[in-house]
Amino acid sequence: MAALAALAAAAAVSATPGPPLPPAPAAQGQPVVSAALTDTTVQVKSDFRGARIVLYGAVFDAAARPSDVVVLVRGPEQPVRLTRKVKIAGLWLNSRPVVFRGAPGFYRAASNRPLDDIANFGVLRRLGAGVDHLPINAPAEQHIETRYGVRDVVVSSLGPDYYDWRRAVVRLKEKAGLYHEDGRGVRFVDRGLFRAEIALPADAPTGDYRADILLFQGGKPVATRARTLTVEKVGLERALYVWAHDRPWSYGLAAMAFALAAGWAASAAFRRD
């Protein structure tokens, strides 16, 4: 009777609902990487001077194989228009603008060691891992666009000069602090535990960001995890931003009226003096 009572008590305990157990695919031989951000929303106000977000995570691998972690953070895409100084009839003039598409407005690549030591060129290019492997491309067809009466040359029609223009895009973004690659940006703080910092400059574009955390073993990506981050304007700045983008004509007229009123007020003040 005592044995039957013990079995009944055990069955009652097992039938009691409880929190779901986390999956353990690593125990089955498949490595897993998990990560999270300390902040998932960054609010941009008038006094915004940049932000630092910490990404922390862990590597689960029952076989304890040597692993590398790469963190790729991409911001919203922004077309880039460039011009080049050309000498015409003894005068230095701006060339026709060149449009690059597919360039992220913000990009960070962080890893526990240099990317070239983690994987080969083909793997990095396929993943877009590293500033040199960003897919900054143009439409396949070669054509000329017209915007605001200005004829823009699409990058695909540049021929051999494409790489010079592309390097200029990357150089300008790096100078503005929007592109960065750090071969020591991921640090293992304990066995399987790692952390990385994402520095957002004051000029970081608003919109949705994506952080891809890639686990490499033997030079190949074996697991991945994605996290999202939102950078948004708040307060008066957001109201003006939405107004300017949703109703540009009324915003332009209001700005012009405000400028005229400010000029009239200043003129009246000086006349009284």
Backbone as CSV, one residue per row, in Angstrom:
resi,resn,N_x,N_y,N_z,CA_x,CA_y,CA_z,C_x,C_y,C_z
1,MET,0.828,-1.204,0.000,0.000,0.000,0.000,0.865,1.257,0.000
2,ALA,1.976,1.188,0.757,2.877,2.347,0.811,3.479,2.617,-0.560
3,ALA,3.810,1.532,-1.312,4.388,1.696,-2.648,3.377,2.326,-3.585
4,LEU,2.084,1.850,-3.494,1.050,2.435,-4.355,0.850,3.911,-4.030
5,ALA,0.888,4.295,-2.769,0.725,5.699,-2.388,1.859,6.551,-2.934
6,ALA,3.090,5.993,-2.897,4.237,6.740,-3.421,4.103,6.951,-4.921
7,LEU,3.638,5.899,-5.645,3.457,6.028,-7.091,2.388,7.065,-7.410
8,ALA,1.295,7.068,-6.642,0.224,8.036,-6.871,0.724,9.460,-6.619
9,ALA,1.521,9.649,-5.587,2.063,10.983,-5.303,2.986,11.441,-6.415
10,ALA,3.803,10.513,-6.933,4.714,10.870,-8.027,3.938,11.245,-9.268
11,ALA,2.849,10.502,-9.569,2.034,10.816,-10.743,1.383,12.178,-10.601
12,ALA,0.910,12.536,-9.404,0.288,13.842,-9.194,1.286,14.961,-9.403
13,VAL,2.517,14.766,-8.939,3.545,15.800,-9.117,3.876,15.974,-10.584
14,SER,4.010,14.853,-11.338,4.362,14.951,-12.755,3.253,15.577,-13.570
15,ALA,1.974,15.448,-13.105,0.863,16.023,-13.852,0.678,17.498,-13.570
16,THR,1.346,18.016,-12.539,1.210,19.429,-12.209,1.893,20.278,-13.266
17,PRO,1.166,21.220,-13.906,1.794,22.040,-14.948,2.877,22.924,-14.377
18,GLY,3.924,23.139,-15.160,5.045,23.981,-14.739,5.608,24.718,-15.925
19,PRO,6.639,25.535,-15.732,7.231,26.293,-16.834,7.849,25.353,-17.854
20,PRO,7.726,25.664,-19.162,8.305,24.798,-20.189,9.812,24.761,-20.094
21,LEU,10.364,23.629,-20.347,11.812,23.473,-20.301,12.420,24.043,-21.567
22,PRO,13.575,24.709,-21.480,14.216,25.252,-22.678,14.718,24.128,-23.568
23,PRO,14.696,24.339,-24.890,15.210,23.305,-25.779,16.698,23.123,-25.578
24,ALA,17.168,21.931,-25.790,18.582,21.625,-25.606,19.127,20.909,-26.832
25,PRO,19.112,21.578,-28.015,19.655,20.929,-29.202,21.142,20.688,-29.103
26,ALA,21.853,21.483,-28.260,23.286,21.276,-28.135,23.596,19.891,-27.608
27,ALA,22.665,19.368,-26.774,22.886,18.035,-26.235,22.823,16.975,-27.326
28,GLN,22.200,17.300,-28.459,22.104,16.358,-29.559,23.248,16.523,-30.555
29,GLY,24.247,17.348,-30.219,25.404,17.510,-31.077,25.377,18.737,-31.950
30,GLN,24.276,19.499,-31.945,24.192,20.696,-32.768,24.524,21.921,-31.917
31,PRO,25.547,22.699,-32.300,25.877,23.896,-31.529,24.800,24.956,-31.665
32,VAL,24.642,25.762,-30.645,23.614,26.795,-30.603,24.242,28.070,-30.052
33,VAL,23.826,29.215,-30.600,24.240,30.499,-30.052,22.987,31.265,-29.654
34,SER,23.034,31.902,-28.496,21.919,32.692,-28.001,22.445,34.057,-27.593
35,ALA,21.639,35.106,-27.819,22.102,36.459,-27.515,20.915,37.369,-27.247
36,ALA,21.179,38.483,-26.581,20.157,39.482,-26.284,20.815,40.843,-26.189
37,LEU,20.009,41.895,-26.353,20.473,43.271,-26.263,19.993,43.889,-24.954
38,THR,20.819,44.726,-24.362,20.398,45.398,-23.134,19.276,46.392,-23.409
39,ASP,19.256,46.965,-24.617,18.197,47.892,-25.017,17.750,47.530,-26.419
40,THR,16.460,47.553,-26.641,15.926,47.281,-27.973,15.340,48.530,-28.624
41,THR,15.295,49.643,-27.899,14.794,50.903,-28.434,15.688,52.035,-27.969
42,VAL,16.106,52.865,-28.910,16.910,54.045,-28.607,16.093,55.269,-29.005
43,GLN,15.861,56.154,-28.058,15.077,57.361,-28.311,16.010,58.531,-28.584
44,VAL,15.782,59.174,-29.713,16.618,60.291,-30.149,15.907,61.597,-29.808
45,LYS,16.514,62.377,-28.941,15.996,63.683,-28.570,16.952,64.764,-29.067
46,SER,16.614,66.018,-28.769,17.441,67.117,-29.257,18.844,67.087,-28.665
47,ASP,19.001,66.504,-27.461,20.306,66.453,-26.819,20.990,65.092,-27.013
48,PHE,20.572,64.329,-28.016,21.133,63.000,-28.246,22.592,63.117,-28.667
49,ARG,23.468,62.438,-27.969,24.899,62.458,-28.259,25.439,61.073,-28.571
50,GLY,24.568,60.163,-28.912,24.993,58.796,-29.177,24.592,57.870,-28.045
51,ALA,24.780,56.582,-28.272,24.407,55.595,-27.259,25.297,54.368,-27.385
52,ARG,25.396,53.650,-26.312,26.142,52.384,-26.290,25.206,51.282,-25.817
53,ILE,25.100,50.252,-26.634,24.228,49.124,-26.324,25.097,47.878,-26.190
54,VAL,24.856,47.125,-25.160,25.630,45.908,-24.908,24.854,44.700,-25.411
55,LEU,25.518,43.876,-26.187,24.965,42.590,-26.618,25.705,41.494,-25.861
56,TYR,24.962,40.625,-25.223,25.566,39.528,-24.476,24.934,38.216,-24.916
57,GLY,25.690,37.142,-24.828,25.166,35.860,-25.284,26.004,34.698,-24.801
58,ALA,25.635,33.525,-25.279,26.310,32.297,-24.863,26.335,31.304,-26.016
59,VAL,27.353,30.482,-26.013,27.515,29.409,-26.996,27.297,28.087,-26.277
60,PHE,26.381,27.267,-26.825,26.107,25.950,-26.255,26.576,24.887,-27.246
61,ASP,27.531,24.109,-26.805,28.059,23.038,-27.658,28.533,21.908,-26.764
62,ALA,27.843,20.780,-26.849,28.185,19.647,-25.994,29.582,19.125,-26.287
63,ALA,30.032,19.262,-27.544,31.354,18.764,-27.913,32.472,19.734,-27.541
64,ALA,32.116,20.943,-27.125,33.098,21.956,-26.710,34.142,22.205,-27.796
65,ARG,33.667,22.341,-29.055,34.583,22.609,-30.162,34.991,24.074,-30.174
66,PRO,36.176,24.403,-30.700,36.596,25.808,-30.799,35.602,26.606,-31.636
67,SER,35.207,27.767,-31.127,34.170,28.558,-31.784,34.609,30.015,-31.900
68,ASP,34.051,30.673,-32.915,34.218,32.111,-33.110,32.832,32.740,-33.209
69,VAL,32.713,33.963,-32.733,31.446,34.677,-32.772,31.635,35.971,-33.561
70,VAL,30.724,36.203,-34.506,30.729,37.422,-35.310,29.381,38.112,-35.130
71,VAL,29.409,39.401,-34.855,28.191,40.199,-34.690,28.152,41.229,-35.811
72,LEU,27.077,41.214,-36.599,26.891,42.144,-37.701,25.645,42.977,-37.432
73,VAL,25.799,44.278,-37.364,24.679,45.186,-37.091,24.493,46.080,-38.303
74,ARG,23.303,46.053,-38.878,22.997,46.859,-40.067,21.830,47.793,-39.765
75,GLY,21.990,49.030,-40.201,20.912,49.995,-40.082,20.101,50.065,-41.358
76,PRO,19.093,50.918,-41.417,18.262,51.029,-42.624,19.094,51.489,-43.820
77,GLU,18.736,50.988,-44.991,19.466,51.352,-46.203,19.213,52.806,-46.570
78,GLN,20.245,53.449,-47.091,20.157,54.845,-47.519,20.926,55.019,-48.827
79,PRO,20.286,55.528,-49.873,21.033,55.804,-51.108,22.123,56.831,-50.848
80,VAL,23.254,56.649,-51.503,24.389,57.553,-51.350,24.687,58.188,-52.701
81,ARG,24.758,59.512,-52.730,25.062,60.243,-53.958,26.417,60.917,-53.797
82,LEU,27.318,60.655,-54.746,28.658,61.206,-54.695,28.957,61.968,-55.977
83,THR,29.857,62.930,-55.858,30.379,63.641,-57.017,31.897,63.638,-56.946
84,ARG,32.519,63.844,-58.079,33.979,63.872,-58.148,34.413,65.178,-58.814
85,LYS,35.496,65.742,-58.320,36.047,66.944,-58.925,36.759,66.590,-60.231
86,VAL,36.348,67.227,-61.327,36.971,67.013,-62.633,37.399,68.364,-63.192
87,LYS,38.485,68.330,-63.937,39.019,69.556,-64.507,38.513,69.728,-65.933
88,ILE,37.768,70.796,-66.165,37.201,71.077,-67.481,37.580,72.503,-67.859
89,ALA,38.321,72.612,-68.984,38.752,73.926,-69.488,39.467,74.737,-68.416
90,GLY,40.307,74.037,-67.623,41.083,74.724,-66.597,40.332,74.990,-65.318
91,LEU,39.070,74.586,-65.245,38.257,74.799,-64.046,37.931,73.466,-63.391
92,TRP,37.947,73.452,-62.049,37.575,72.254,-61.310,36.085,72.313,-61.000
93,LEU,35.343,71.354,-61.562,33.898,71.309,-61.407,33.479,69.946,-60.866
94,ASN,32.276,69.906,-60.290,31.721,68.641,-59.819,31.226,67.823,-61.001
95,SER,31.522,66.523,-60.968,31.038,65.637,-62.018,29.564,65.332,-61.801
96,ARG,28.977,64.596,-62.718,27.587,64.175,-62.567,27.468,63.272,-61.339
97,PRO,26.458,63.475,-60.485,26.325,62.645,-59.274,26.183,61.163,-59.609
98,VAL,26.772,60.341,-58.743,26.693,58.890,-58.863,25.889,58.355,-57.694
99,VAL,24.926,57.490,-57.969,24.029,56.953,-56.939,24.431,55.525,-56.585
100,PHE,24.657,55.282,-55.311,24.884,53.931,-54.804,23.643,53.504,-54.032
101,ARG,23.193,52.291,-54.298,22.039,51.742,-53.592,22.458,50.481,-52.831
102,GLY,21.705,50.173,-51.791,22.006,48.985,-51.003,22.973,49.237,-49.870
103,ALA,23.443,50.478,-49.722,24.381,50.775,-48.644,23.622,51.008,-47.340
104,PRO,23.927,50.262,-46.287,23.249,50.515,-45.012,23.680,51.855,-44.443
105,GLY,22.749,52.543,-43.802,23.094,53.817,-43.186,23.999,53.659,-41.984
106,PHE,24.034,52.456,-41.409,24.887,52.159,-40.257,25.358,50.728,-40.373
107,TYR,26.624,50.469,-40.035,27.137,49.101,-40.121,28.239,48.904,-39.090
108,ARG,28.116,47.826,-38.325,29.145,47.419,-37.376,29.423,45.930,-37.557
109,ALA,30.696,45.580,-37.637,31.111,44.177,-37.678,32.083,43.957,-36.529
110,ALA,31.699,43.112,-35.594,32.542,42.826,-34.431,32.756,41.321,-34.339
111,SER,33.951,40.928,-33.943,34.282,39.507,-33.834,35.338,39.326,-32.755
112,ASN,35.524,38.094,-32.320,36.503,37.824,-31.267,37.930,37.771,-31.801
113,ARG,38.085,37.706,-33.118,39.387,37.821,-33.772,39.149,38.301,-35.199
114,PRO,40.174,38.745,-35.918,39.948,39.290,-37.260,39.149,38.347,-38.156
115,LEU,38.269,38.933,-38.957,37.381,38.134,-39.803,38.154,37.248,-40.771
116,ASP,39.252,37.744,-41.306,40.034,36.945,-42.256,40.623,35.701,-41.605
117,ASP,40.763,35.713,-40.280,41.253,34.525,-39.574,40.125,33.561,-39.241
118,ILE,38.884,34.023,-39.338,37.740,33.178,-38.991,37.227,32.393,-40.189
119,ALA,37.118,33.049,-41.350,36.556,32.398,-42.544,37.266,32.934,-43.784
120,ASN,37.070,32.224,-44.896,37.718,32.644,-46.130,36.916,33.729,-46.841
121,PHE,37.470,34.216,-47.929,36.885,35.332,-48.665,35.474,35.013,-49.134
122,GLY,35.267,33.826,-49.702,33.964,33.469,-50.249,32.868,33.444,-49.205
123,VAL,33.170,32.900,-48.027,32.174,32.838,-46.959,31.836,34.236,-46.461
124,LEU,32.847,35.056,-46.263,32.604,36.416,-45.786,31.812,37.229,-46.806
125,ARG,32.138,37.059,-48.098,31.416,37.808,-49.118,29.952,37.367,-49.171
126,ARG,29.693,36.071,-49.059,28.315,35.579,-49.108,27.491,36.094,-47.937
127,LEU,28.115,36.251,-46.781,27.405,36.708,-45.589,27.396,38.228,-45.458
128,GLY,28.167,38.930,-46.291,28.283,40.370,-46.128,28.948,40.732,-44.822
129,ALA,29.911,39.915,-44.399,30.584,40.105,-43.117,31.853,40.915,-43.321
130,GLY,31.842,42.149,-42.858,32.993,43.020,-43.012,32.696,44.154,-43.975
131,VAL,33.356,45.272,-43.752,33.112,46.453,-44.571,33.431,46.183,-46.036
132,ASP,34.483,45.406,-46.302,34.869,45.131,-47.687,33.890,44.211,-48.403
133,HIS,32.999,43.582,-47.669,32.074,42.617,-48.277,30.634,43.099,-48.272
134,LEU,30.420,44.352,-47.948,29.055,44.879,-47.950,28.483,44.861,-49.371
135,PRO,27.250,44.426,-49.529,26.628,44.396,-50.865,26.137,45.762,-51.304
136,ILE,27.081,46.673,-51.538,26.721,48.006,-52.023,26.666,47.919,-53.544
137,ASN,25.488,47.728,-54.074,25.324,47.490,-55.496,24.311,48.446,-56.093
138,ALA,24.137,48.309,-57.406,23.141,49.077,-58.136,22.284,48.104,-58.917
139,PRO,21.138,48.534,-59.444,20.338,47.648,-60.287,21.156,47.082,-61.437
140,ALA,20.811,45.880,-61.872,21.583,45.217,-62.918,21.544,45.989,-64.225
141,GLU,20.389,46.577,-64.548,20.301,47.313,-65.806,21.044,48.632,-65.695
142,GLN,21.614,49.079,-66.772,22.354,50.325,-66.807,21.433,51.409,-67.353
143,HIS,21.179,52.398,-66.549,20.313,53.473,-66.981,20.650,54.731,-66.213
144,ILE,20.051,55.805,-66.606,20.255,57.080,-65.936,18.925,57.528,-65.356
145,GLU,18.932,57.877,-64.083,17.724,58.300,-63.410,17.638,59.821,-63.415
146,THR,16.436,60.323,-63.281,16.221,61.760,-63.173,15.519,62.036,-61.856
147,ARG,16.087,62.892,-61.045,15.490,63.246,-59.757,15.721,64.725,-59.532
148,TYR,14.639,65.435,-59.324,14.700,66.871,-59.122,15.439,67.577,-60.265
149,GLY,15.301,67.033,-61.469,15.931,67.650,-62.617,17.410,67.359,-62.762
150,VAL,17.986,66.513,-61.887,19.408,66.184,-61.956,19.557,64.766,-62.481
151,ARG,20.405,64.593,-63.460,20.609,63.263,-64.028,21.708,62.557,-63.236
152,ASP,21.359,61.416,-62.677,22.281,60.655,-61.840,22.748,59.417,-62.582
153,VAL,24.035,59.146,-62.524,24.584,57.940,-63.126,24.445,56.792,-62.134
154,VAL,23.835,55.704,-62.556,23.721,54.537,-61.700,25.062,53.802,-61.702
155,VAL,25.430,53.229,-60.546,26.760,52.678,-60.355,27.101,51.603,-61.379
156,SER,26.118,50.817,-61.809,26.417,49.698,-62.692,26.986,50.143,-64.024
157,SER,26.886,51.422,-64.355,27.402,51.904,-65.625,28.786,52.525,-65.504
158,LEU,29.427,52.384,-64.326,30.706,53.041,-64.113,31.886,52.264,-64.668
159,GLY,31.730,50.977,-64.865,32.826,50.180,-65.389,33.946,50.033,-64.378
160,PRO,35.204,50.165,-64.822,36.336,49.938,-63.915,36.402,50.909,-62.747
161,ASP,35.789,52.093,-62.883,35.836,53.076,-61.800,34.919,52.727,-60.635
162,TYR,34.156,51.662,-60.779,33.195,51.300,-59.728,33.885,51.142,-58.376
163,TYR,35.027,50.463,-58.328,35.687,50.176,-57.060,36.217,51.460,-56.409
164,ASP,36.657,52.424,-57.220,37.096,53.695,-56.649,35.933,54.422,-55.988
165,TRP,34.783,54.434,-56.672,33.605,55.076,-56.103,33.139,54.346,-54.849
166,ARG,33.175,53.017,-54.891,32.722,52.245,-53.732,33.615,52.508,-52.531
167,ARG,34.927,52.562,-52.748,35.836,52.868,-51.653,35.566,54.254,-51.078
168,ALA,35.160,55.174,-51.940,34.819,56.517,-51.458,33.602,56.480,-50.547
169,VAL,32.607,55.663,-50.898,31.417,55.516,-50.043,31.814,55.017,-48.662
170,VAL,32.605,53.949,-48.624,33.017,53.362,-47.353,33.869,54.350,-46.562
171,ARG,34.758,55.048,-47.239,35.634,55.997,-46.543,34.829,57.121,-45.888
172,LEU,33.842,57.654,-46.594,33.019,58.717,-46.037,32.186,58.223,-44.856
173,LYS,31.664,57.011,-44.966,30.868,56.454,-43.865,31.742,56.194,-42.637
174,GLU,32.956,55.700,-42.863,33.857,55.458,-41.739,34.259,56.774,-41.076
175,LYS,34.492,57.802,-41.877,34.866,59.096,-41.314,33.743,59.677,-40.466
176,ALA,32.502,59.408,-40.847,31.350,59.894,-40.080,31.040,59.007,-38.878
177,GLY,31.788,57.918,-38.701,31.554,57.016,-37.579,30.384,56.078,-37.768
178,LEU,29.901,55.934,-39.006,28.740,55.085,-39.276,29.131,53.676,-39.690
179,TYR,30.357,53.470,-40.170,30.853,52.141,-40.515,32.071,51.847,-39.641
180,HIS,32.136,50.624,-39.135,33.282,50.257,-38.307,33.411,48.737,-38.276
181,GLU,34.646,48.281,-38.283,34.935,46.849,-38.190,35.969,46.645,-37.098
182,ASP,35.654,45.772,-36.147,36.507,45.571,-34.979,36.770,44.079,-34.802
183,GLY,38.018,43.678,-35.058,38.395,42.275,-34.904,38.540,41.832,-33.474
184,ARG,38.376,42.731,-32.524,38.413,42.392,-31.094,37.162,42.903,-30.391
185,GLY,36.099,43.114,-31.151,34.889,43.689,-30.585,34.031,42.723,-29.799
186,VAL,34.257,41.423,-29.964,33.536,40.399,-29.190,34.521,39.806,-28.192
187,ARG,34.119,39.780,-26.950,35.015,39.293,-25.902,34.335,38.165,-25.126
188,PHE,35.028,37.044,-25.016,34.533,35.933,-24.204,34.884,36.224,-22.747
189,VAL,33.845,36.375,-21.924,34.058,36.711,-20.519,34.135,35.466,-19.648
190,ASP,33.675,34.347,-20.159,33.741,33.081,-19.433,33.582,31.972,-20.455
191,ARG,33.651,30.770,-20.047,33.529,29.658,-20.966,32.161,29.691,-21.659
192,GLY,32.158,30.010,-22.939,30.932,30.050,-23.715,30.147,31.338,-23.606
193,LEU,30.485,32.230,-22.684,29.771,33.488,-22.512,30.556,34.621,-23.182
194,PHE,29.862,35.468,-23.928,30.532,36.553,-24.635,29.711,37.831,-24.543
195,ARG,30.347,38.948,-24.856,29.690,40.246,-24.878,30.306,41.107,-25.965
196,ALA,29.524,42.058,-26.457,29.995,43.013,-27.454,29.256,44.317,-27.245
197,GLU,29.899,45.426,-27.582,29.283,46.739,-27.451,28.988,47.309,-28.832
198,ILE,27.799,47.899,-28.975,27.378,48.552,-30.214,27.320,50.045,-29.928
199,ALA,28.215,50.803,-30.545,28.268,52.249,-30.331,27.497,52.942,-31.441
200,LEU,26.438,53.640,-31.071,25.637,54.401,-32.024,26.071,55.860,-31.974
201,PRO,26.556,56.436,-33.067,26.943,57.846,-33.051,25.724,58.751,-33.055
202,ALA,25.958,60.029,-32.850,24.853,60.986,-32.812,24.142,61.088,-34.150
203,ASP,24.857,60.795,-35.248,24.282,60.880,-36.587,23.690,59.561,-37.071
204,ALA,23.521,58.604,-36.185,22.954,57.315,-36.593,21.554,57.513,-37.158
205,PRO,21.242,56.920,-38.305,19.911,57.113,-38.899,18.832,56.456,-38.062
206,THR,17.640,57.010,-38.117,16.511,56.420,-37.418,15.917,55.288,-38.259
207,GLY,15.274,54.352,-37.585,14.667,53.227,-38.279,14.950,51.921,-37.568
208,ASP,14.719,50.834,-38.275,14.899,49.491,-37.712,16.296,48.965,-38.031
209,TYR,16.966,48.452,-37.008,18.288,47.862,-37.139,18.176,46.352,-36.926
210,ARG,19.119,45.629,-37.489,19.142,44.175,-37.327,20.542,43.748,-36.892
211,ALA,20.600,42.965,-35.829,21.860,42.417,-35.335,21.872,40.910,-35.586
212,ASP,22.810,40.453,-36.397,22.975,39.032,-36.679,24.165,38.515,-35.897
213,ILE,23.938,37.494,-35.090,24.999,36.868,-34.309,25.298,35.522,-34.947
214,LEU,26.512,35.357,-35.450,26.891,34.152,-36.188,27.929,33.372,-35.410
215,LEU,27.708,32.075,-35.295,28.653,31.175,-34.644,29.421,30.412,-35.713
216,PHE,30.743,30.533,-35.692,31.610,29.857,-36.659,32.381,28.738,-35.980
217,GLN,32.492,27.626,-36.693,33.350,26.525,-36.280,34.021,25.958,-37.517
218,GLY,35.321,25.867,-37.474,36.052,25.350,-38.627,35.923,26.225,-39.857
219,GLY,35.746,27.533,-39.670,35.659,28.456,-40.791,34.302,28.521,-41.456
220,LYS,33.283,27.873,-40.874,31.941,27.873,-41.465,30.902,28.289,-40.430
221,PRO,29.866,29.017,-40.856,28.790,29.367,-39.917,27.940,28.140,-39.604
222,VAL,27.785,27.839,-38.332,27.038,26.647,-37.928,25.765,26.985,-37.166
223,ALA,25.640,28.221,-36.709,24.428,28.635,-35.990,24.323,30.145,-36.076
224,THR,23.107,30.625,-35.989,22.884,32.072,-36.083,21.708,32.475,-35.219
225,ARG,21.701,33.729,-34.841,20.611,34.302,-34.071,20.458,35.754,-34.520
226,ALA,19.247,36.240,-34.589,18.980,37.613,-35.043,18.226,38.367,-33.957
227,ARG,18.600,39.619,-33.785,17.914,40.505,-32.841,17.645,41.839,-33.544
228,THR,16.627,42.557,-33.096,16.250,43.814,-33.730,16.405,44.970,-32.748
229,LEU,16.654,46.134,-33.310,16.841,47.351,-32.545,16.153,48.487,-33.292
230,THR,15.473,49.349,-32.578,14.764,50.476,-33.179,15.345,51.784,-32.660
231,VAL,15.702,52.656,-33.595,16.159,54.005,-33.264,15.087,54.970,-33.756
232,GLU,14.481,55.699,-32.855,13.354,56.551,-33.229,13.441,57.915,-32.570
233,LYS,12.954,58.916,-33.284,12.868,60.261,-32.733,11.645,60.355,-31.825
234,VAL,11.752,61.147,-30.777,10.640,61.326,-29.849,10.461,62.810,-29.578
235,GLY,9.294,63.161,-29.057,9.021,64.538,-28.683,8.812,65.442,-29.880
236,LEU,9.211,66.694,-29.724,9.040,67.689,-30.779,9.802,67.315,-32.038
237,GLU,10.983,66.700,-31.862,11.775,66.307,-33.027,11.019,65.308,-33.893
238,ARG,10.346,64.356,-33.259,9.585,63.375,-34.033,8.404,64.027,-34.741
239,ALA,7.708,64.942,-34.054,6.568,65.616,-34.678,7.002,66.394,-35.916
240,LEU,8.122,67.121,-35.823,8.619,67.873,-36.973,9.094,66.930,-38.077
241,TYR,9.726,65.834,-37.688,10.217,64.864,-38.676,9.050,64.251,-39.454
242,VAL,8.022,63.821,-38.743,6.859,63.224,-39.406,6.159,64.247,-40.287
243,TRP,6.039,65.470,-39.799,5.394,66.528,-40.585,6.171,66.806,-41.872
244,ALA,7.491,66.903,-41.760,8.308,67.222,-42.935,8.262,66.110,-43.973
245,HIS,8.135,64.855,-43.537,8.149,63.732,-44.485,6.754,63.400,-45.013
246,ASP,5.737,63.589,-44.180,4.383,63.242,-44.619,3.706,64.383,-45.380
247,ARG,4.004,65.621,-44.998,3.382,66.784,-45.644,4.459,67.821,-45.957
248,PRO,5.320,67.519,-46.918,6.458,68.422,-47.191,6.041,69.806,-47.645
249,TRP,4.936,69.903,-48.415,4.526,71.217,-48.911,4.093,72.124,-47.760
250,SER,3.235,71.619,-46.884,2.781,72.447,-45.763,3.937,72.757,-44.812
251,TYR,4.852,71.807,-44.636,6.011,72.055,-43.774,6.884,73.155,-44.361
252,GLY,7.100,73.112,-45.696,7.911,74.137,-46.343,7.274,75.510,-46.242
253,LEU,5.955,75.582,-46.441,5.262,76.864,-46.332,5.316,77.396,-44.902
254,ALA,5.139,76.498,-43.918,5.199,76.926,-42.527,6.601,77.412,-42.162
255,ALA,7.627,76.699,-42.649,8.997,77.128,-42.364,9.282,78.490,-42.980
256,MET,8.788,78.692,-44.214,9.002,79.980,-44.865,8.262,81.096,-44.124
257,ALA,7.029,80.816,-43.683,6.272,81.815,-42.937,6.956,82.141,-41.612
258,PHE,7.488,81.119,-40.948,8.190,81.353,-39.685,9.437,82.208,-39.913
259,ALA,10.175,81.940,-41.000,11.374,82.721,-41.292,11.023,84.172,-41.582
260,LEU,9.937,84.384,-42.355,9.509,85.751,-42.643,9.087,86.476,-41.367
261,ALA,8.348,85.769,-40.506,7.903,86.389,-39.253,9.089,86.717,-38.356
262,ALA,10.063,85.824,-38.291,11.244,86.089,-37.465,12.028,87.272,-38.019
263,GLY,12.147,87.357,-39.354,12.847,88.492,-39.950,12.128,89.806,-39.701
264,TRP,10.802,89.784,-39.805,10.021,91.001,-39.553,10.154,91.434,-38.106
265,ALA,10.098,90.460,-37.167,10.215,90.789,-35.746,11.585,91.378,-35.441
266,ALA,12.640,90.820,-36.018,13.980,91.356,-35.782,14.116,92.758,-36.363
267,SER,13.543,92.956,-37.557,13.603,94.282,-38.184,12.859,95.320,-37.346
268,ALA,11.683,94.942,-36.830,10.911,95.868,-35.990,11.653,96.193,-34.708
269,ALA,12.315,95.223,-34.116,13.060,95.461,-32.889,14.208,96.434,-33.120
270,PHE,14.924,96.290,-34.237,16.027,97.198,-34.523,15.531,98.599,-34.845
271,ARG,14.352,98.711,-35.466,13.820,100.042,-35.781,13.470,100.805,-34.507
272,ARG,12.953,100.091,-33.520,12.608,100.760,-32.262,13.846,101.269,-31.542
273,ASP,14.955,100.531,-31.681,16.191,100.954,-31.041,16.777,102.190,-31.740
